[in-house]
Amino acid sequence: MNFLTSVKTFSTQLGLNGTIFPLHAEAPSVTVMSLATAPPSFPRRLQRSLSAALLLALIGMGGQAAASQQAQFDAIKRLGDLNGVALHCRALLETRRMKMALIRNLPQRRQLGELFDRQSHESFMAFIENKGRCPSMAELGAQVDTAIKQLERVYAK
């Protein structure tokens, strides 16, 4: 039995239906090695240790990817919050800077632009509802600088 068949068998035994992280319909799935079909030269305890370590490593990679994606969404939302304030306070230079930072750093996906727009709208409406006070242009500029640097950090190419 080859390695891929062994991996698929083990993940099926775990109830994962032969996969751990299906990436999307066209892409192959990541799988784990089978204990039942490992080469006979491997001691049973070593087989278990290696399989457990591989499984934990793959799960850890999925967690890191999710955390990274959340940090990316948070950076976009932060810029959206600042954009809503900048629009209300008529700081058009700052809105232009934020949009240029998004264009330079984000992959071209409609959903990311929509997230920014929705967050900008919510921030704008909340600012009006809460009768917020416009920050000074220097203060707003410093906040925008920080938010852009964070965006560049989480979307580093």
ABEGO torsion letter per residue (X at the ends): XBAAAAAAAAAAAAGAGGBABBABAABBBBBBBBAAABBAABBAAAAAAAAAAAAAAAAAAAAAAAAAAAAAAAAAAAAAAAAAAAAAAGBAAAAAAAAAAAAAABBBBAAAAAAAAAAAAAAAAAAAAAGBBBBBAAAAAAAAAAAAAAAAAAABX
